[in-house]
Amino acid sequence: MAGKSQKTLTYELALAELEQVVADMESGKLSLEESLAAYQRGAELLRQCRGRLEDAQQQVRILEDGSLKDFASGNGKDFAVNAATGDTKREDV
């Protein structure tokens, strides 16, 4: 775990490391000092993961603006997306 706190990881790597930190802490084999260091590292990783997810969500909102276009068929229809359920339906443009 040492040395990684200064470098920014990809979402996938940060999540994998966070899962390992949690597993290590849940094992009950860490000393008090190791547990505190693991908790701190886990908090850092959690902030990184949440930040990356929030950034991705904002990018999707900007790019899609609430609808997904059916570019493949070129038929002039949009897919309206229900944000609560994720359901889609076609609408004429």
C-alpha positions, 0 to 999 in steps of 0.5 A: 500500500505504501507509495501509491497515495501520491499517484492517481490511479485509474478508476478500475485500479483504485477500485481493485485496491480499495477492495483489497484494502477492505478484505485486508481489514476484514481479515482481522490480521492487521495490527492497529497501526496497519488498520489505521493506515489501511483505513486512511488509504481506503478513504483516499481510494474512495474519494478517488473512485467517487470523483471519477464516477462524478466526473463520468456522470457529468460528462454523460449528462453533457454529451447526451443531454438526457437522450441517446441518439440512434446514430446507427440507423440514421432514421431521425429518431431519438431514444428518450431515457427515463433517468429513474428506471433506465428505460428507453423509448423511441421518439420522432425528432 
